[in-house]
Amino acid sequence: MIEGLPMRFPDGGLPSEVRIYEVGPRDGLQNEKATVPVEVKAEFVHRLRAAGLGTIEATSFVHPKWVPQLADAEQLMPLLSDLPPGLRLPVLVPNSRGLERALAHGCRDVAVFASATESFAEANLNRTLQESLAMFEPVVSRAKAERQWVRGYVSMCFGDPWEGAVAPAQVVRVCRALLDMGCDELSLGDTIGVATPGHVSALLTELDGAEVPVSRVAVHFHDTYGQALSNTLTALRHGVTTVDASAGGLGGCPYAKSATGNLATEDLVWMLQGLGITTGVDLARLAAVSGWMADRLGRPSPSRTVRALTGADDRGGSHQHSHKEQ
């Protein structure tokens, strides 16, 4: 990095600190065509922690038939047992069986994955929207009884590849149902990346009107149309302080073919640093981690910030100005 950049110009209308919810090891790697070796996944999580990330979504306890790239969850979790207890390692639990598997590995933070639309509930869960919510209710109830922290993902909040536009009121109903069943946090997913700042503002305003506390709302933007950072900035102006991002911009969604990569954590951190917002992340070190993972995957990182900081060329093999970890 060039010393002194990005220059810091704080904005009084924004939070002083943002919690980054890193989803690369789960949401990022689940979309890879080839399965990444479990040892590489474990090393990825360790390196992300060393770069300063305090919440890293590790894996999903889903049936291997549906997401074969994450079939090694049982093998991965023991490889993370040496990480400090203060690190949060959420895991996705699609149903009661997944929760039981997570509990057996001592997981303290879990997430369920709901949909704001009927079409995606059918494609992702083989259930109607109402049936999927009914399936999650005993999962969340059991998790809370076990003193787990529970996140509720809500996908297709801003548009659906089968249904098109999604009314904010429809999203609010699902969010309210997840909160009422006991979820501690909601993550609003722009699964196919079609949101724009005005839409983000409108949805957050409706959620506020439905008495959904902004302190319990996170945002999860994909960058299909290049809007992820502008949408994030809009959410921050509404008081959101938790932002999902994926190291190197890895990821998509295996059940929504128009979904492209997540917001890159490095691109997010660059913007937040320029705004004087604290994240606890060492940006140079994080970019080196993503450069390392890009080498393992055999292609360049889609993150512009990673490419700028590592000097990676379009073949993904050159890191002229690399900040490799020692």
Secondary structure as the mmCIF struct_conf table of DSSP 4:
data_model
#
loop_
_struct_conf.conf_type_id
_struct_conf.id
_struct_conf.beg_label_comp_id
_struct_conf.beg_label_asym_id
_struct_conf.beg_label_seq_id
_struct_conf.end_label_comp_id
_struct_conf.end_label_asym_id
_struct_conf.end_label_seq_id
TURN_TY1_P TURN_TY1_P1 GLU A 3 GLY A 4
BEND BEND1 PRO A 6 PRO A 6
HELX_LH_PP_P HELX_LH_PP_P1 MET A 7 ARG A 8
TURN_TY1_P TURN_TY1_P2 GLY A 12 GLY A 13
BEND BEND2 LEU A 14 LEU A 14
BEND BEND3 SER A 16 SER A 16
STRN STRN1 GLU A 17 GLU A 17
STRN STRN2 ARG A 19 GLU A 22
HELX_RH_PI_P HELX_RH_PI_P1 GLY A 24 GLY A 28
HELX_RH_3T_P HELX_RH_3T_P1 LEU A 29 ASN A 31
BEND BEND4 LYS A 33 ALA A 34
HELX_LH_PP_P HELX_LH_PP_P2 THR A 35 PRO A 37
HELX_RH_AL_P HELX_RH_AL_P1 VAL A 38 ALA A 50
TURN_TY1_P TURN_TY1_P3 ALA A 51 GLY A 52
BEND BEND5 GLY A 54 GLY A 54
STRN STRN3 THR A 55 ILE A 56
STRN STRN4 THR A 59 SER A 60
TURN_TY1_P TURN_TY1_P4 PRO A 64 TRP A 66
HELX_RH_3T_P HELX_RH_3T_P2 PRO A 68 LEU A 70
TURN_TY1_P TURN_TY1_P5 ALA A 71 ASP A 72
HELX_RH_AL_P HELX_RH_AL_P2 ALA A 73 LEU A 79
TURN_TY1_P TURN_TY1_P6 LEU A 80 ASP A 82
BEND BEND6 LEU A 83 LEU A 83
TURN_TY1_P TURN_TY1_P7 PRO A 85 GLY A 86
BEND BEND7 LEU A 87 LEU A 87
STRN STRN5 ARG A 88 ARG A 88
STRN STRN6 VAL A 91 LEU A 92
BEND BEND8 ASN A 95 ASN A 95
HELX_RH_AL_P HELX_RH_AL_P3 SER A 96 ALA A 104
TURN_TY1_P TURN_TY1_P8 HIS A 105 GLY A 106
STRN STRN7 ASP A 109 SER A 115
BEND BEND9 ALA A 116 THR A 117
HELX_RH_AL_P HELX_RH_AL_P4 GLU A 118 LEU A 125
BEND BEND10 ASN A 126 ARG A 127
HELX_RH_AL_P HELX_RH_AL_P5 LEU A 129 ALA A 145
TURN_TY1_P TURN_TY1_P9 GLU A 146 ARG A 147
STRN STRN8 TRP A 149 SER A 155
BEND BEND11 CYS A 157 PHE A 158
STRN STRN9 ASP A 160 ASP A 160
TURN_TY1_P TURN_TY1_P10 PRO A 161 GLU A 163
STRN STRN10 GLY A 164 GLY A 164
HELX_RH_AL_P HELX_RH_AL_P6 PRO A 168 ASP A 180
TURN_TY1_P TURN_TY1_P11 MET A 181 GLY A 182
BEND BEND12 ASP A 184 ASP A 184
STRN STRN11 GLU A 185 ASP A 190
TURN_TY1_P TURN_TY1_P12 THR A 191 ILE A 192
BEND BEND13 GLY A 193 GLY A 193
HELX_RH_AL_P HELX_RH_AL_P7 PRO A 197 GLY A 209
TURN_TY1_P TURN_TY1_P13 ALA A 210 GLU A 211
HELX_RH_3T_P HELX_RH_3T_P3 VAL A 214 ARG A 216
STRN STRN12 VAL A 217 PHE A 221
STRN STRN13 HIS A 222 HIS A 222
TURN_TY1_P TURN_TY1_P14 THR A 224 TYR A 225
BEND BEND14 GLY A 226 GLY A 226
HELX_RH_AL_P HELX_RH_AL_P8 ALA A 228 ARG A 237
TURN_TY1_P TURN_TY1_P15 HIS A 238 GLY A 239
STRN STRN14 THR A 242 ALA A 245
STRN STRN15 SER A 246 SER A 246
HELX_RH_3T_P HELX_RH_3T_P4 ALA A 247 GLY A 249
TURN_TY1_P TURN_TY1_P16 PRO A 254 TYR A 255
TURN_TY1_P TURN_TY1_P17 LYS A 257 SER A 258
HELX_LH_PP_P HELX_LH_PP_P3 GLY A 261 GLY A 261
STRN STRN16 ASN A 262 ASN A 262
HELX_LH_PP_P HELX_LH_PP_P4 LEU A 263 LEU A 263
STRN STRN17 ALA A 264 ALA A 264
HELX_RH_AL_P HELX_RH_AL_P9 THR A 265 GLY A 274
TURN_TY1_P TURN_TY1_P18 LEU A 275 GLY A 276
STRN STRN18 THR A 278 THR A 278
HELX_RH_AL_P HELX_RH_AL_P10 LEU A 283 LEU A 297
TURN_TY1_P TURN_TY1_P19 GLY A 298 GLY A 298
BEND BEND15 ARG A 299 ARG A 299
BEND BEND16 PRO A 302 PRO A 302
HELX_RH_AL_P HELX_RH_AL_P11 ARG A 304 THR A 310
STRN STRN19 ALA A 312 ALA A 312
TURN_TY1_P TURN_TY1_P20 ASP A 314 ARG A 315
BEND BEND17 GLY A 316 GLY A 316
STRN STRN20 HIS A 319 HIS A 319
TURN_TY1_P TURN_TY1_P21 GLN A 320 HIS A 321
#
